[in-house]
Amino acid sequence: MGTLTAVIIIILLNSLSIWLSHYLGRSGHNAAEKKDIKEISYLSESGKKLATKEDIEEITHKIETIKNEVSFENQRKHQFIEERTNSLLRILRYAEEIRNLHSQLLFLLYDETDLSNLTEIIKETDKVLTDLGHECRITAVTTNDQALIAAIYNLLDTSQLYGAHFCHSGSVHISYAHQLKTNLELYKTIREEGLTKEYLKLREAIEKNKSNFNANIKPFAEKQYDAMIEYLSHLKRLYKKDFHIRLNFEDTTNKNRHHTT
């Protein structure tokens, strides 16, 4: 009993010691493993959250940038279209103004009291033709519509010829009127018969210039009118609406009139 029992007790204690050692070691390992997994999971989730936040900020920034770029581009396109439309309408307005200046100059041919008004009309015609040329060139370089470009330059060319011819008649009238005034003053001073004849000759030239004015200008007025009608057809094609021109003087072309409402 004594010796056998002692041996058995020693064996049991050793086994228990081994089992406890193994158990405690495994438990410690599991605890460490669980802790590691927990830390790894936490770091992973934190990384995901951090990455997600950074990604969202970056994506948001890119979206805002694109939106701003699109908005700016749309604004530029809208501004470009608006500017081109205004330029096209100014071309029409300047072409109309040439016809109005023709009407005013014709009226002033019969007003010999103040030639400065006639001079101002000639200067204004030159200014309007310069502005018309500028608008035509601006519009021509901002469009690829070759038919429209051709119509624009045709309107410019016919307007320039039209304006140049009625301004020439106005200048001739001014020259005759100045000579007439000088001759009349001399006649009042020395009363020579030759001066009287010269006066009558100048008066005849002035009246002839007046009577031939419309006949001489008519071909150029007709060509400019046709160019305006062609130009209006292109505006209608572009904007899907009718455009009209104003004729504020007697129409010598015997064509259908277009009036603004």
C-alpha positions as CSV (number, residue, x, y, z in Angstrom):
1,M,0.0,0.0,0.0
2,G,2.6,2.4,1.0
3,T,5.0,1.9,-1.9
4,L,2.4,1.2,-4.7
5,T,0.2,4.1,-3.5
6,A,3.1,6.5,-3.5
7,V,4.0,5.5,-7.1
8,I,0.4,6.0,-8.3
9,I,0.1,9.4,-6.6
10,I,3.4,10.5,-8.2
11,I,2.1,9.4,-11.7
12,L,-1.2,11.2,-11.2
13,L,0.5,14.4,-10.0
14,N,2.8,14.4,-13.0
15,S,-0.1,13.9,-15.4
16,L,-2.0,16.7,-13.8
17,S,1.0,19.0,-14.0
18,I,1.4,18.2,-17.7
19,W,-2.3,18.8,-18.4
20,L,-2.3,22.1,-16.4
21,S,0.7,23.3,-18.2
22,H,-0.8,22.4,-21.6
23,Y,-4.2,24.0,-20.7
24,L,-2.7,27.2,-19.4
25,G,-0.4,27.5,-22.4
26,R,-3.3,27.0,-24.8
27,S,-5.6,29.4,-23.0
28,G,-2.9,32.1,-23.1
29,H,-2.4,31.4,-26.8
30,N,-6.2,31.7,-27.5
31,A,-6.4,34.9,-25.5
32,A,-3.5,36.4,-27.4
33,E,-5.0,35.2,-30.7
34,K,-8.4,36.7,-29.8
35,K,-6.8,40.0,-28.9
36,D,-4.7,40.0,-32.1
37,I,-7.8,39.3,-34.2
38,K,-9.7,42.0,-32.3
39,E,-6.9,44.5,-32.9
40,I,-6.5,43.5,-36.5
41,S,-10.3,43.8,-37.1
42,Y,-10.3,47.2,-35.4
43,L,-7.4,48.5,-37.5
44,S,-9.0,47.1,-40.6
45,E,-12.3,48.7,-39.9
46,S,-10.6,52.0,-39.0
47,G,-8.6,51.8,-42.3
48,K,-11.8,51.2,-44.2
49,K,-13.5,54.1,-42.6
50,L,-10.5,56.3,-43.1
51,A,-10.1,55.2,-46.7
52,T,-13.8,55.7,-47.3
53,K,-13.7,59.2,-45.9
54,E,-10.7,60.1,-48.0
55,D,-12.3,58.6,-51.1
56,I,-15.5,60.4,-50.5
57,E,-13.7,63.8,-50.1
58,E,-11.7,63.2,-53.2
59,I,-14.7,62.1,-55.3
60,T,-16.7,65.0,-54.0
61,H,-13.9,67.4,-54.9
62,K,-13.7,65.8,-58.4
63,I,-17.4,66.1,-58.8
64,E,-17.4,69.7,-57.8
65,T,-14.5,70.4,-60.1
66,I,-16.3,68.8,-63.0
67,K,-19.5,70.6,-62.2
68,N,-17.7,73.9,-62.1
69,E,-16.0,73.1,-65.4
70,V,-19.2,72.1,-67.0
71,S,-21.0,75.2,-65.6
72,F,-18.2,77.4,-66.9
73,E,-18.2,75.8,-70.3
74,N,-22.0,76.1,-70.5
75,Q,-21.7,79.7,-69.5
76,R,-19.0,80.3,-72.2
77,K,-21.2,78.6,-74.8
78,H,-24.2,80.7,-73.8
79,Q,-22.2,83.9,-73.8
80,F,-20.7,83.0,-77.2
81,I,-24.1,82.3,-78.7
82,E,-25.5,85.5,-77.2
83,E,-22.6,87.6,-78.5
84,R,-22.8,86.0,-82.0
85,T,-26.6,86.7,-82.0
86,N,-26.1,90.3,-81.0
87,S,-23.4,90.6,-83.7
88,L,-25.7,89.2,-86.4
89,L,-28.4,91.6,-85.4
90,R,-26.1,94.5,-85.4
91,I,-25.1,93.7,-88.9
92,L,-28.8,93.9,-89.9
93,R,-29.2,97.2,-87.9
94,Y,-26.2,98.8,-89.6
95,A,-27.4,97.7,-93.1
96,E,-30.8,99.3,-92.3
97,E,-29.1,102.4,-91.0
98,I,-27.3,102.9,-94.4
99,R,-30.8,103.1,-96.0
100,N,-32.0,105.5,-93.4
101,L,-28.9,107.7,-94.0
102,H,-29.7,107.6,-97.7
103,S,-33.2,109.0,-96.9
104,Q,-31.8,111.7,-94.7
105,L,-29.2,112.8,-97.3
106,L,-31.8,113.0,-100.0
107,F,-33.9,115.3,-97.8
108,L,-30.9,117.5,-97.0
109,L,-30.2,118.0,-100.7
110,Y,-33.2,120.3,-100.8
111,D,-32.0,122.2,-97.7
112,E,-29.3,124.7,-98.7
113,T,-29.5,126.7,-95.5
114,D,-27.0,124.6,-93.5
115,L,-24.6,122.3,-95.4
116,S,-23.0,121.2,-92.1
117,N,-26.0,118.8,-91.6
118,L,-25.2,117.2,-95.0
119,T,-21.6,116.9,-94.0
120,E,-22.5,115.1,-90.8
121,I,-24.6,112.6,-92.7
122,I,-21.6,111.7,-94.9
123,K,-19.4,111.3,-91.8
124,E,-22.1,109.2,-90.1
125,T,-22.4,107.0,-93.2
126,D,-18.6,106.4,-93.1
127,K,-18.8,105.5,-89.4
128,V,-21.7,103.1,-89.9
129,L,-19.9,101.4,-92.8
130,T,-16.8,101.0,-90.7
131,D,-18.9,99.4,-87.8
132,L,-20.6,97.2,-90.3
133,G,-17.3,96.0,-91.7
134,H,-16.1,95.3,-88.2
135,E,-19.1,93.2,-87.2
136,C,-19.0,91.3,-90.5
137,R,-15.4,90.3,-89.9
138,I,-16.0,89.4,-86.3
139,T,-19.0,87.2,-87.2
140,A,-17.2,85.6,-90.2
141,V,-14.3,84.3,-88.0
142,T,-16.6,82.9,-85.4
143,T,-18.7,80.6,-87.6
144,N,-18.1,77.8,-90.0
145,D,-21.3,78.4,-91.9
146,Q,-19.9,79.2,-95.3
147,A,-23.3,80.2,-96.8
148,L,-23.8,82.6,-93.9
149,I,-20.3,84.1,-94.4
150,A,-20.9,84.6,-98.1
151,A,-24.2,86.4,-97.3
152,I,-22.5,88.6,-94.7
153,Y,-19.8,89.7,-97.1
154,N,-22.2,90.2,-99.9
155,L,-24.2,92.5,-97.6
156,L,-21.1,94.4,-96.6
157,D,-19.9,94.8,-100.2
158,T,-23.3,96.1,-101.5
159,S,-23.7,98.4,-98.5
160,Q,-20.3,99.9,-99.1
161,L,-21.0,100.6,-102.7
162,Y,-24.5,101.9,-101.9
163,G,-23.2,104.3,-99.2
164,A,-20.2,105.4,-101.3
165,H,-22.4,106.4,-104.2
166,F,-25.0,108.4,-102.3
167,C,-22.2,110.1,-100.2
168,H,-20.5,111.0,-103.5
169,S,-23.7,112.7,-104.7
170,G,-23.9,114.5,-101.4
171,S,-20.3,115.7,-101.7
172,V,-20.9,116.9,-105.2
173,H,-23.9,118.9,-103.9
174,I,-21.8,120.4,-101.1
175,S,-19.2,121.4,-103.6
176,Y,-21.7,123.0,-106.0
177,A,-23.4,124.8,-103.0
178,H,-20.1,126.3,-101.8
179,Q,-19.3,127.5,-105.3
180,L,-22.8,128.9,-105.6
181,K,-22.5,130.8,-102.4
182,T,-19.1,132.2,-103.3
183,N,-20.3,133.3,-106.7
184,L,-23.4,134.9,-105.2
185,E,-21.2,136.9,-102.8
186,L,-19.0,138.1,-105.7
187,Y,-22.0,139.0,-107.7
188,K,-23.3,141.2,-104.9
189,T,-20.0,142.9,-104.7
190,I,-19.1,143.6,-108.4
191,R,-22.3,142.6,-110.2
192,E,-20.5,141.3,-113.4
193,E,-22.6,139.5,-116.0
194,G,-20.2,136.6,-116.2
195,L,-20.7,135.8,-112.6
196,T,-24.5,135.7,-113.2
197,K,-24.0,133.2,-115.9
198,E,-21.7,131.1,-113.6
199,Y,-24.3,131.3,-110.9
200,L,-27.0,130.1,-113.2
201,K,-24.8,127.3,-114.4
202,L,-24.1,126.2,-110.9
203,R,-27.8,126.3,-110.0
204,E,-28.5,124.1,-113.0
205,A,-25.9,121.6,-111.9
206,I,-27.3,121.5,-108.4
207,E,-30.8,120.8,-109.7
208,K,-29.6,118.2,-112.1
209,N,-27.7,116.4,-109.3
210,K,-30.9,116.4,-107.2
211,S,-33.1,115.1,-110.0
212,N,-30.6,112.4,-111.0
213,F,-29.9,111.4,-107.4
214,N,-32.4,108.5,-107.0
215,A,-31.8,107.3,-110.6
216,N,-28.1,107.1,-110.0
217,I,-28.4,105.4,-106.6
218,K,-31.2,103.0,-107.5
219,P,-29.0,100.1,-108.8
220,F,-26.9,100.1,-105.7
221,A,-30.0,100.4,-103.4
222,E,-31.5,97.4,-105.2
223,K,-28.4,95.2,-104.8
224,Q,-28.1,96.1,-101.1
225,Y,-31.8,95.3,-100.7
226,D,-31.4,91.9,-102.3
227,A,-28.4,91.2,-100.1
228,M,-30.4,92.1,-97.0
229,I,-33.2,89.7,-98.1
230,E,-30.7,86.9,-98.6
231,Y,-29.1,87.7,-95.2
232,L,-32.6,87.6,-93.5
233,S,-33.2,84.1,-95.0
234,H,-30.0,82.9,-93.2
235,L,-31.1,84.4,-89.9
236,K,-34.5,82.7,-90.3
237,R,-32.7,79.4,-91.0
238,L,-30.5,79.8,-87.9
239,Y,-33.2,81.0,-85.4
240,K,-36.3,79.4,-86.9
241,K,-38.2,82.8,-86.8
242,D,-38.9,85.6,-89.2
243,F,-36.8,88.7,-89.3
244,H,-37.9,91.9,-91.0
245,I,-36.2,95.1,-92.3
246,R,-37.4,98.7,-92.0
247,L,-37.6,100.9,-95.1
248,N,-38.2,104.5,-94.0
249,F,-37.8,106.1,-97.3
250,E,-39.5,105.9,-100.7
251,D,-38.8,102.4,-102.1
252,T,-37.5,102.9,-105.6
253,T,-37.0,99.1,-106.2
254,N,-40.7,98.3,-106.8
255,K,-40.3,95.2,-104.6
256,N,-42.3,93.8,-101.7
257,R,-41.5,95.6,-98.5
258,H,-40.7,94.0,-95.2
259,H,-41.7,96.0,-92.1
260,T,-40.9,95.5,-88.5
261,T,-43.9,95.2,-86.2
